[in-house]
Amino acid sequence: MSGYLLSIAGIVLLSAILSVALPGGKTAKLIKGTAKLACLFVILAPVLRFFKEGAEGGEGNFPFFSGETVIETDGGFIDYCSTKRIESAEKALGEKLSEVFSFRAEVTLEWEYRGSLTGEDYQSAYEGREILITKAVVRDPDGVIGEEVKREVTEYVAEEYGCEAEFAG
């Protein structure tokens, strides 16, 4: 990179010296034009080299679009985002239960990715798959939930989230 910058600085300095030292006339205009063209080539050299290497590689002018390019998903980031989505859903369900059924509820959702996450399927399970909520564990820290309310909450969770509800002490 420093060599590239030095060549740009050198050609610009040479052009400036030529511009100052040459007398006016047709020859001076030709030399100044040539110096400007040389500056342009020095500045564009890395771009031209990039396209030349792509053509020699047999992949056209864009080597980064080759058939060998593999885009991998970051499993850790996907897990983080999925966990944040579940935490948000837990909070929203807890607030909704408090609003609809008038009791303070703490909710923990059990979930999994749709598809197998073992071996070679681990990477493909992320692609186009969804999170499947398998169970909602509802805690009543105040101990005020009656059996009738538990039944209504179970029906509500099954209808809204498509999973079973379990009550913990």
C-alpha positions, 0 to 999 in steps of 0.5 A, spaced: 500 500 500 505 504 501 508 503 494 502 505 491 502 511 495 509 513 493 508 511 486 502 516 486 506 521 489 512 521 485 508 521 478 504 527 481 510 531 483 514 529 476 507 532 473 508 538 477 515 539 475 514 538 468 508 543 468 513 549 471 519 547 468 516 547 460 515 553 456 508 554 453 507 551 446 504 545 443 510 541 445 508 543 453 501 541 452 503 534 449 508 533 455 503 535 460 497 531 457 502 525 457 503 526 464 496 527 466 495 520 463 500 517 466 497 519 473 491 516 471 494 510 469 498 509 476 491 511 480 487 506 476 493 500 476 490 496 482 483 496 479 486 494 472 490 489 475 484 486 479 480 485 472 486 482 469 487 477 474 479 475 474 480 474 466 486 470 467 482 465 473 477 463 467 471 466 471 470 472 467 472 479 470 469 478 477 473 473 481 469 474 487 463 471 483 466 464 482 463 458 483 468 456 488 465 462 493 462 459 499 458 463 503 457 461 510 452 462 515 454 464 522 451 459 527 453 463 533 450 470 530 443 466 528 443 463 535 444 469 538 438 472 534 434 466 535 435 467 543 433 474 543 427 473 539 424 468 544 426 472 550 422 478 546 416 473 545 417 471 553 416 478 555 410 479 550 406 473 552 407 474 560 405 481 559 399 479 555 397 474 560 397 479 565 393 483 561 388 478 559 387 474 565 389 479 571 395 476 574 403 477 574 406 471 570 413 469 568 413 465 562 419 461 559 418 458 552 422 452 550 423 452 543 427 448 537 429 449 530 425 446 525 429 440 522 435 436 525 441 440 528 446 434 528 452 433 523 451 435 516 444 437 517 446 443 522 448 448 517 442 447 512 437 447 518 438 454 519 437 456 512 429 457 511 427 454 517 423 457 523 423 457 530 418 452 533 416 453 540 414 447 543 412 449 550 410 455 554 412 454 562 408 459 566 410 461 573 405 464 578 410 467 583 404 470 587 400 463 587 393 466 585 392 462 579 386 457 580 384 451 576 379 455 571 384 460 569 389 455 568 385 451 563 383 458 560 391 460 559 392 453 557 387 454 551 389 461 550 397 459 549 395 453 545 391 458 540 396 463 540 402 460 540 400 453 537 404 449 543 402 446 550 402 450 556 405 448 563 404 451 570 410 451 575 410 453 582 
